[in-house]
Amino acid sequence: MSSDIIQFMHNFLESSHIPVHYFTESMQEEDYHEFIQNFDLGLRYHVLGTADHSERFRQWLFSRIPSVIYIEKDIFLCTYIILFLPEKQEWLFCGPVLFEEITEKRLSALAADLDLPEEFHASLKYHYERIPFFSSMDLLKSMFFEFGNMIYGKGRFDIEYRDSTELEIWHYDYKNYLRIPEKPFHNIHVIEARYEAENALIDAVCSCNEAAAAEALATVHAYLLPQRLPDRLRDMKDYTITFNTLLRKATERAGVHPIHIDAHSNGTIPRIEQLGSVSQCIAFSKKMIHEYCELIRRHSLQNYSVIIRKALTYINTDLCTDLTLNVLAEQLNVNASYLSMLFKKEVGVTLTDYVNKHRIKHAGRLLLCTNLPIKSIAQKCGISDIYYFTRLFKRIMGTTPKAFRQSAPYEAHSDLRPAKSNKEL
């Protein structure tokens, strides 16, 4: 069996927002415990706070038959798909997925059937809003049927559908656990865990570790934020705006100047207001992680001294202004000779060379992306003398501005590289 088939199925499930897990009987104990705590998006462990039934859960998992694809629905109306991957010698666990819309009426009836206290209704509602919903099982069933044909062979496997009872062998513990007098302490632990996850998220974004940041975000969602407003969408938008603030502070800690952060953040808030559902808010939060990590990769000045950070920010913010050594030194309230020495030491090139190369690089983009006259482009790059601009452009790029525009009119999105070997800035 080609690993491409497994990868295709993995990509299909992820693009459909269906959680995917892999496990083996020999998996590490900590990995196994993390899996059973989060296989249902944290409902049983984090929301309902059930006791540890890991051994029973292990027995349930590994009682599967390798040549059977299991499609099981639990008492919370969530469906899971479990099957064995012979080539990789591991199990694929997919879900939860909903094939029934959880309306307010259905949620109330379900909570009554499970004898769950009313204070958990808001948490359950939020939980269901995070689970992917399909109006029919037919597409998913067909996909896994064809997948089975490819990994087991036609006619060499079975598909078993069932409403699980073994998965819920500890169901009656819900009733006793949820009503114990110590429940307020449970709430304290949940809040502490959520804040811990938020701190982990900030640390991950600071280091541009998007995978770790996404995992921390999932943990934050698993602990369920309390609903503060009757309008669930408005409430979730407010949480997303708060999340934007966390990302702003993480980006500042990573050494990005506030002027870049503020420009990005100001554009993010209107996009949040345009979101139309809770699921869109959750998806947009993941997108925000990527965007702020990109902002850090582009603008982080963490490895520079405070003086050089400010100097680089002034230069990168406005190439049209006077960026001579003396003007910047006066702006930074330092000696010009000291600034020159420190800039060369930390950046690797002289301040003048840095400014010139950035101006010419910006000019190259304008030549490719606009029809502005070359004289206007020179002025937009802070060089008023067209003849000096032409000489400087040719020295750095190896050709004149006119020839550069004529020779590469369709490369508006390519990285511009100076013709000569220069240290990257």
Order of alpha helices (4+ residues) and beta strands (2+ residues): alpha-beta-alpha-alpha-beta-beta-beta-alpha-alpha-alpha-beta-alpha-alpha-alpha-alpha-alpha-alpha-alpha-alpha-alpha-alpha-alpha-alpha-alpha
